[in-house]
Amino acid sequence: MLPELDAIAARRKRLGLTQSKLAELTGVSQSYIAKLESRRIEPSYRRIKAILEVLESLEQRSEMRASEVMTQDVVSVQVNDPVQKAVDLMRSHGFSQLPVLDGDKPVGSISERTIIERMIYGEDRGTIPRRPVSEVMDEAFPQVGEDAPISLLTSLLRVYPAILVSRRGKMIGIVTKADLLKTLG
């Protein structure tokens, strides 16, 4: 619990809150917040819990959402397209993976890694480009709503190379690690 206590002042400042405003939101005095941040009091569990809950709530509201970081123009391939089309699209757009659609419904994904693994593990290099994407695709990327917080996106991107963003069941964008890096600048 001590690391969280030490982080209260930093979290408050990151949110642009004064000690007075945080005190008002949590039902304590400004002097209590000042003493807490300077470690001059031994706080009660109940008060600390209330302060941390307010900070958490404010951080979640101020957090970026999927719709703010996504790429809207999703480059994709259809299940019946030849693998060569996926390779050409990845090469021309500088992507390493693409969603695979059946009409407008995401049903899989295809990546450079998957295609290269097929080549390495003995499939005839001459036939791979002509095969339909459906024969070499991987599982579909996970989907989130446009209001999904960036913290969820970062967690998913630890496991998946991309995340599809949808609105009322319709794909409206995609988020990759590169999209998250753009938020730093």
Residue pairs with C-beta under 8 A, 6 or more apart in sequence:
1 48
4 48
4 52
5 36
5 39
5 43
5 48
8 36
8 37
8 51
8 52
8 55
9 37
11 55
11 59
12 19
12 22
12 33
12 37
12 55
14 59
15 55
15 58
15 59
15 62
17 25
17 58
19 30
19 33
19 34
19 37
20 30
20 33
22 33
22 51
22 54
22 55
23 29
23 30
23 32
23 33
25 54
25 58
26 33
26 47
26 50
26 51
26 54
27 50
28 47
28 50
28 51
32 41
32 47
33 51
35 41
36 43
36 48
36 51
60 149
63 149
63 150
63 151
64 149
64 150
64 183
65 146
65 147
65 148
65 149
65 150
66 144
66 145
66 146
66 147
66 148
66 149
66 150
66 153
66 163
66 165
66 173
66 175
67 146
67 147
67 165
67 172
67 173
69 150
69 153
69 175
69 179
69 180
69 182
69 183
70 146
70 165
70 172
70 173
70 174
70 175
70 179
71 173
71 174
71 175
71 176
71 179
72 172
72 173
74 99
74 164
74 171
74 173
74 174
75 89
75 93
75 95
75 98
76 98
76 99
76 100
76 101
76 106
77 85
77 86
77 89
77 98
77 99
77 100
77 101
77 110
77 133
78 100
78 101
78 102
78 103
78 133
79 100
79 101
79 102
79 107
79 108
79 132
79 133
79 134
79 137
80 132
80 133
80 134
81 132
81 133
82 129
82 130
82 131
82 132
82 133
83 110
83 115
83 128
83 129
83 130
83 131
83 132
83 133
83 136
84 129
84 130
85 133
86 98
86 110
86 115
86 133
87 115
87 129
89 95
89 98
90 96
90 97
90 98
90 112
96 111
96 112
96 113
96 161
97 109
97 110
97 111
97 112
97 113
97 161
97 162
97 176
98 109
98 110
98 111
99 106
99 108
99 109
99 140
99 141
99 162
99 164
99 171
99 174
100 106
100 107
100 108
100 109
100 110
100 133
100 134
100 137
100 140
101 107
101 171
104 170
104 171
106 140
106 141
106 143
106 164
106 171
107 137
107 140
108 133
108 134
108 137
108 138
108 139
108 140
109 137
109 138
109 139
109 140
109 141
109 161
109 162
110 133
110 136
110 137
110 138
111 138
111 161
114 136
114 137
114 138
115 128
115 136
118 128
118 136
119 125
119 128
128 136
140 164
141 160
141 161
141 162
141 163
141 164
141 174
142 156
142 160
142 163
142 164
143 163
143 164
143 165
143 166
143 171
144 152
144 153
144 156
144 163
144 164
144 165
144 166
145 165
145 166
145 167
146 165
146 166
146 167
146 172
146 173
148 165
150 180
150 183
153 163
153 175
153 180
154 180
156 163
157 163
157 175
157 176
157 177
157 180
161 176
161 177
162 174
162 175
162 176
163 174
163 175
163 176
164 171
164 173
164 174
165 171
165 172
165 173
165 174
165 175
166 172
